Structure formats: structure tokens, C-alpha cells
Amino acid sequence: MKTVLITGTSSGIGRAAVLTFQREGWNVIATMRSPEKETELHQLDNVLVTRLDVLDNATILNTVEQGLDRFGQIDVLVNNAGYAVFGTFEMTAEHQTQNMFDTNLFGPMRVLKAVLPHFRNQKSGTVINITSMGGRVTFPACSLYHATKFALEGFTESLAYELLPFNIHAKIVEPGSTATRFVESAQVTQDTITEYSEFVKIGFANWAKNDTMTSTAEQIAAVIYTAATDENDRLRYKAGEDTQLYFQKRQSENDQEYVDYMRQRFIPELLNGSTTLSM
Ligand SMILES: NC(=O)c1ccc[n+]([C@@H]2O[C@H](COP(=O)([O-])OP(=O)(O)OC[C@H]3O[C@@H](n4cnc5c(N)ncnc54)[C@H](OP(=O)(O)O)[C@@H]3O)[C@@H](O)[C@H]2O)c1
């Protein structure tokens, strides 16, 4: 019986992934920051719920130890925990930048470092890093989040070279827009610089207007499950109908054509001098 360790399972994609793997007969180490609040996952067969904050190495090491004690091995790590900061860069506080990278990039790195010795000893393992379509294309007023997800993409792509000789697979799952707590959990920067107000209003309004192909957490979990079980060397798995649109544009057009398309889609009112930001 195989075992998966998943981060950020209190809600959304992580939680749906726990239920998917458990239903498919896996042992699941379901990790979260506040396991004392959990009422459902404790009840499931072959699910171990542990406290793991990706910012806290002691909780990571403790989880890996508990997981190995209970199930004897870990076959797959799903680095899912993450959040977003929305707003323009100039309005973000230093601590928001630090925390964003600490959670979305250094967090997955910390958890992987704790699991890798075990993967190397057993000469097998798969790490699946949950990035985003926002790890390959960008939207307005979201630069910090994109920075973390682009970084996690590059990290994972390079990591895959060094792990393949050990029969360890590094994979990337890129969800599109998904109905979870993600937007309500996001930090929104203080609107401290009024010159950006119009940009933010237009950017978010067009984002909401164009954001119509939302997936469910269960659909993304199904892609994660495929990545964990298809037993091949594939690196990237896009997840969600909206990823097709943006990735197809990104790949089929030259760089400037693609950039122009995205600007027309998200800030048309601010292009060609039709509206200028009040300075
Ligand atoms: N939803 C989308 O549209 C979307 C699109 C692309 C990519 N993604 C990615 O998908 C992943 C899951 O997000 P979601 O949509 O399922 O959102 P979600 O429902 O807000 O779930 C995020 C999870 O991450 C956990 N988390 C946050 N900081 C953590 C930390 N320091 N240590 C451990 N856990 C932490 C949260 O735990 P708490 O309950 O303790 O806060 C929560 O369980 C994220 O990496 C996100 O970037 C989401």
C-alpha cells in the first residue's frame, strides 16, 4: 500500500487530494497548521493527520518521523500549501514579500529536504509541486504571487535532472482558477497609494469578467492523482480548462503578441491613451 504526504490539507485542493488518495486505497499523511480544528479526516481509515507548518522545520521533521513510524514509507510528497498576495508591488510591505516566498517557495523546499533522504534510500519517490497557471503566465496586481510560482516552476524543472538518476520524479501540477478558499485567504495590500487605485479597479474587474472557467478542487485533485500514479517522467500537468487558453496563447504567439493580448484582455481601458492613470 503506497503512502502520500500532502501539505495544506485543511481546505481546498489539499483536502480534495486527501480524499482522492484515501478513496483509491492509499495511506495518507494529511498535514495542516491546526489539526486540532479538524473533525473529518481523523475518522478516515489509513489517514494520519499531523501538524505541519511549512515555515516551521520542527513540525516538518516531526511529521516525516510520525508518517514513517505509522506507514513505514513515503512514496509521494505533494507540496500544496500556499496563498496569494494581491495588489501592486509598491504597496506591498517587506514582510508580505518575505512571507510569500517563505511559504510558497522555501516551504516546499523545506518539506522536500526532509523527505529526500528517505526517497534516496528507498531508490524511488515522487515530489509533486503545486504551482499554478500563474507559474507560466501572469495577471495584473499579482506580481509577488507570480514571482513565487515562477520560481517554484524553475526550481522543480532543474531539480528533476538531479533526481532522475535516483528514480525520483519531480513533477509540477499547474491549477487554473479553482473554487477554494484561495481568494478569501489571500492578503490584499493596503490601498496606500491612490495613484494605483484606478489600475487596481480595472485590473480586478477585468480579471473577474474573464475568470469564467473555474475548476473544482476535486478536478485538480484528480490531476494530482494522475501525476502520482502514471509512472512516467512527465514534468508538467496543467489542470483546468482555463490553462488551455492561456498556455495555448503563450506557446502559439511570439512573446510581444502574447503580452499585447494579455494587456488587451486585462487592462484595455489603460492602453493607447484611452485612459491614463492620474499622477
Ligand atoms: N484556487 C486557485 O484558484 C489556485 C490556482 C492556482 C494554484 N493554486 C494553488 O493551489 C494550492 C492550494 O490552494 P487552494 O486553492 O486549495 O487554497 P486554500 O483552500 O486557501 O488552501 C490553502 C492551504 O494552504 C495552507 N497553508 C497556508 N499557509 C501554510 C503554511 N505556512 N503551512 C502549512 N499550510 C499552509 C492553508 O492552511 P490554513 O487553513 O492553516 O490557512 C490551506 O490548507 C496553493 O499552492 C495555491 O497557490 C490555487
The ligand as a Gaussian input file, in Angstrom:
#p B3LYP/6-31G(d) Opt

LIG

0 1
 N       -7.547000      28.139000      -6.015000
 C       -6.919000      28.566000      -7.081000
 O       -7.504000      29.279000      -7.938000
 C       -5.492000      28.165000      -7.329000
 C       -4.970000      28.360000      -8.619000
 C       -3.660000      28.013000      -8.869000
 C       -2.868000      27.465000      -7.871000
 N       -3.402000      27.282000      -6.627000
 C       -2.505000      26.719000      -5.603000
 O       -3.109000      25.589000      -5.022000
 C       -2.599000      25.404000      -3.690000
 C       -3.755000      25.143000      -2.736000
 O       -4.588000      26.295000      -2.687000
 P       -6.194000      26.210000      -2.562000
 O       -6.740000      26.786000      -3.798000
 O       -6.599000      24.863000      -2.154000
 O       -6.422000      27.308000      -1.408000
 P       -6.893000      27.150000       0.113000
 O       -8.229000      26.490000       0.189000
 O       -6.748000      28.523000       0.687000
 O       -5.817000      26.154000       0.756000
 C       -4.525000      26.590000       1.052000
 C       -3.973000      25.661000       2.104000
 O       -2.617000      26.060000       2.374000
 C       -2.465000      26.067000       3.785000
 N       -1.349000      26.898000       4.223000
 C       -1.141000      28.226000       4.057000
 N       -0.007000      28.589000       4.655000
 C        0.528000      27.472000       5.219000
 C        1.678000      27.195000       5.983000
 N        2.550000      28.158000       6.344000
 N        1.921000      25.904000       6.366000
 C        1.062000      24.916000       6.051000
 N       -0.081000      25.121000       5.373000
 C       -0.336000      26.390000       4.952000
 C       -3.806000      26.563000       4.321000
 O       -3.906000      26.232000       5.691000
 P       -4.708000      27.095000       6.806000
 O       -6.100000      26.527000       6.817000
 O       -3.955000      26.844000       8.047000
 O       -4.662000      28.534000       6.364000
 C       -4.741000      25.750000       3.425000
 O       -4.885000      24.436000       3.919000
 C       -1.787000      26.665000      -3.372000
 O       -0.417000      26.389000      -3.521000
 C       -2.227000      27.654000      -4.427000
 O       -1.236000      28.600000      -4.733000
 C       -4.683000      27.614000      -6.327000

